[in-house]
Each structure stands twice: as structure tokens, then as C-alpha cells.
Amino acid sequence: MLLLRHRAFRSLWTARAISFAGDALSLVALMLHVANTTGQALAVSLLLLVGDFAPALLSPLTGAISDRFDLKRVMITCELIQGALLVLIALTMPPLPLLLALVAARAVAGQVFQPASRAAVPALVPSDDLEAANSTLGFGTNGAEALGPLIAAALLPLVGIRGVLLVDAASFFVSAVILATLPSLPSASAGQENPPSLLHDAKIGLGYILSTPAVRVIALGFFAVVAFNGVDDVALVVLAKDTLRAGDSAVGLLLGAVGIGLLVGYVLLAHQGSRASMVALLLLGFAVSSVGNLFTGLAWAVSAAFAMQTVRGVGLAAMDVATNTLLQRLVPPELLGRVFGNLYGAIGVAAALSYVGGGLLLDATSAPVTLFIAGAGGTVATLVTAFALPAALRKNTEAQRPS
């Protein structure tokens, strides 16, 4: 088993799982706190917005940090900053404007951590194990995120919102201690006497994505699929309650189906990933995640919608593993942090656009129509990617050949 064979990778996996579980735990606590103190749905929406969308706007810079400094130090620093900010929030319980600023600052630190942790994987496992490593990471983080709300539900009656936030802070400090056991992971630019500015590095990272056909096609394909399909979280609530006339438990069931599919997908890929073509897996993931929403729009019962969303979760696992593995193999190590940072930032922007556009479509039509259009749009984006990616990969190969 990969976790048993590679001690350093096991440390990274454990640290990520602990901090992601804590993240999900504190999100529940903060949403309850904001809802209880303001009584406004808009305030809760703002909390989610500053936590997800705002850091995405800084992704060119957050990715550049990973490529400039030792990845081990970057990850440890990010975890310590997040832990300290959560302690500050828990002890002061500030008014909404200051709370949103502190949550945004914590989210930016998390945005720096994410590309750094993905960029570290090729240095911790052999190339042949990248597929299994990315599958194992995906299983750990998604499993931890699924457990987070359950842990929060158990802890809230015992320690309250403040206590839950302090538990999350402790999870970041524990993660930092575990990350300290990693070997040094210096950046390719370490040791430069007069390094360029961070803005210059960010510009180089964006320019690389735009000028490298294979990376550009993968990033644009991922962006398009998420932009079409990101609305499903909202649409599933309306589908269950208004279209299928089911209760709140059905809403939870449908929202949990994707998580179940994700975990199943990661387990399967951890054992079979090395045997699969990553290009085929990427396109299959795009297609299944999109068609899953399309057929959910045609569902006649909660059970049918649950089955479609579970299958869709398997597709999401496939596209996640394939994207990470392809980029880790295609992108030079000195640019990997910036590419991952920009990709995750673009996904955040795509999700925000999907929430807004999909919400408008949902109000104008219905949940089945919205899910059908979302799935159809994602399917078209998949076909365009399938047409463009082989040629882009050939260009990438030709560019790497010595003249």
C-alpha cells in the first residue's frame, strides 16, 4: 500500500486529512454563528463567498509563493497562520465585517497551501505512483471533509461554537507538526541572489498556461465543466423538495450521493489508476460528471437521482486524479505551484459563475431543466476538450524534443 511504502507521503496525507476535517468542522460552526447573530441569509452567503471566491482572485500570487520558497516551509507556515487566525476568531467572536476579513485571510493561507501540497507530491513518490498518490490524497481529503460536519454535530452540544473553532485551530497546529517531519522540499528558484518580484513570477505563471497548448486545454476544459455543473448543489435541493416532493432527508441524501461516489472513485483509482490512460480518464471524468447531472434532470424519483449523483461522484474523482497527474507530469517543477494555484483559482471563479448563472436559470425555469442544461453544457465542453487535447499534447511533445 502506498501509505505504508512512502513515509513522507504518509505524513503529507495525514496532515492534509486532519486540516481538511478541521476546515469542514469550523465552516459549520461559523455558519451557525453568523446565522444566529445576524439572522440574515445574505450574511451566511457573504461568509461562503469570502471563504471560496475571494482567495481565487489572488491565485496567480498564491501559486507563485509555492514556486519561490521551500514547499515544506510554505505548508507549515500556512497551517500555523490558519490556526492562529482561528484562535483569534474563537477568542474574540468579532462583528461581521471583521469576521469576514479574518475568514478571508485564513482562506488566502489555505489557497497558498493547496497548490504547495499538490506540487510536493512528485517529490515524495516515484512517477509511476502519481496516480495512486493523487487518488489516495483525494480519498483522504474528501473523506475528512465528509466527516467534518458530523464531528461538528457531536462537539457543538459539548463545547459550543467557540470550542469547535478552537478544535479546528488545534487541527492546523497538529498538521504543522506532522508536516515538520517531511524532508526539505526546496524550490527550483532557491538560492537566487536577486529573485524577480512576486508579481513577475505570477505573470510568468499565467503566461506559461496561456502559451502551453496541453496545459491550456486541460485548464479551460476543467473550468468549463465546473462553470456548467457547479450549480448542482443548489439545484438538487430544489429538485428534491419542489419537483420530487420529498422531505429534508431526501435533500441530505442527494447532496451526500456525490460524496459517496467520490470516495468510491478514489478507492477504485488508487488500485487501478496506473493501468489507465490519464487522458482517457480525464475525458471520461468530464463526461460522467456532466452526463450525471443531465440524467439527474430526467430523474423520476429520489432513488434515480441518488444513483445518477453517485455515478457523477465517481466521474469527479476521475477528473480530479487525471488532472493532477497530467499536470504533475507535463509542467516543469519550477512552475508547478503557479499552475496548480491558477487552476484552483479558476475553479473557484467557475463555481461562483455557476452559482450566479445557474441560480438565475433555476428561478426562470425549474430544477430538472437547470440540471439538464448544466449537464448538456458540460458534455459539449467535454467534446471540445476531447477534440483539442490530442493535438495540444502532440505540440507539447514536439516542443520538448531537442532541435
Sequence and secondary structure as in RCSB ss.txt:
>XXXX:A:sequence
MLLLRHRAFRSLWTARAISFAGDALSLVALMLHVANTTGQALAVSLLLLVGDFAPALLSPLTGAISDRFDLKRVM
ITCELIQGALLVLIALTMPPLPLLLALVAARAVAGQVFQPASRAAVPALVPSDDLEAANSTLGFGTNGAEALGPL
IAAALLPLVGIRGVLLVDAASFFVSAVILATLPSLPSASAGQENPPSLLHDAKIGLGYILSTPAVRVIALGFFAV
VAFNGVDDVALVVLAKDTLRAGDSAVGLLLGAVGIGLLVGYVLLAHQGSRASMVALLLLGFAVSSVGNLFTGLAW
AVSAAFAMQTVRGVGLAAMDVATNTLLQRLVPPELLGRVFGNLYGAIGVAAALSYVGGGLLLDATSAPVTLFIAG
AGGTVATLVTAFALPAALRKNTEAQRPS
>XXXX:A:secstr
 HHHH HHHHHHHHHHHHHHHHHHHHHHHHHHHHHHHH  HHHHHHHHHHHHHHHHTTHHHHHHHHHHS HHHHH
HHHHHHHHHHHHHHHHH   HHHHHHHHHHHHHHHHHHHHHHHHHHHHHS GGGHHHHHHHHHHHHHHHHHHHHH
HHHHHHHHHHHHHHHHHHHHHHHHHHHHHTTS     TTTT SS   HHHHHHHHHHHHHH HHHHHHHHHHHHH
HHHHTTHHHHHHHIIIIIS   HHHHHHHHHHHHHHHHHHHHHHHHHGGGS HHHHHHHHHHHHHHHHHHHTT S
SHHHHHHHHHHHHHHHHHHHHHHHHHHHHHS GGGHHHHHHHHHHHHHHHHHHHHHHHHHHHHHS HHHHHHHHH
HHHHHHHHHHHHHHHHHHHHHHHHHS  
